[in-house]
Amino acid sequence: MKCPFCKEDRDKVIDSRSSDAGRVIRRRRQCLVCKRRFTTYEKIGESFKLYVVKKDNLRVPYDRDKIIAGLQKACYKRPVSAERIQQVADRVEENIFRNFDKEVSSAFIGESVMKHLRQVDKVAYIRFASVYRDFEDAGELIEEVSQVIAEARHDGQPKLFDT
C-alpha cells in the first residue's frame, strides 16, 4: 500500500475493523517513512452477483450506491449525517445478504429502507415513502403522515406537526 503523502510503500496496520455488514474492512495505517496515518477500505469480493428483481421482472445487478442515493435525496436538508446514511445503508445491506443469495426483490429493499429510515427521521421517511409507494393522490400521503403522527404521539415523542 503506497502512502498517499510520501508515496512510499512501507506501512504498518495500526487498527482493523469490519463494517456492520461485514462486507468492508477499514484499516488504519501508519507510513513507516513519513509517520503519517491514513485509512484504507477493503471491499470483500464476491464470486457471484446479486440481482435485484424490479416490479416489471427486469433483473439488474445490485448496487449499494442506489440505496445511498435514495437515502440522500430523502434526507436532503434534514439533520441526518452522511455517517448515519451509511449506517442505514449498512443495515439494509445486512438484511439483504442475510436473507438472499442470488436475487432480491426491489420491494424488499424499499421496505427495508423505509423501516430503518422511519427510525432515523420521520420527514425523510415520508419523502422516501412518497416516491417509493408512488402515492396516487394527496389522500394517500395524508394517510401515511397521519400514521407517523399517531405513532409519534403513541411513543410519547414531541409533536411533529401542528394539527
C-alpha angles and dihedrals in degrees: 000000000000118000109246089218107045099012093230117140099220114103142133131224111244100178136004128194136167122224123250090265091048091228099106127050118207115205125190109208138186124208111234091210107047095017093226121140129230139169128236129190123210120198116208110240121231126215089207136048125235114218129205115222108215127208090266090051092252110147119219130174114267112259121188090196090068090058091049092047090053091048092049092052092048092047096045109140091359125120093257117123125223087243091056090050089053090050091053090048089050092053093047091048091048089054091049096050093042092056106030136048109180109000136026127182119242086230091063091050093048094048091047092051091049093048092055096037091053088063093049105045127353095205092050087048091054090048092051093044092050091057098036096046092040095220112219095210144359090268092068091049092049090050091053092047090049090054091051091049092048090049091050092050091047091052091050093245120148118270115281096198135011109252 
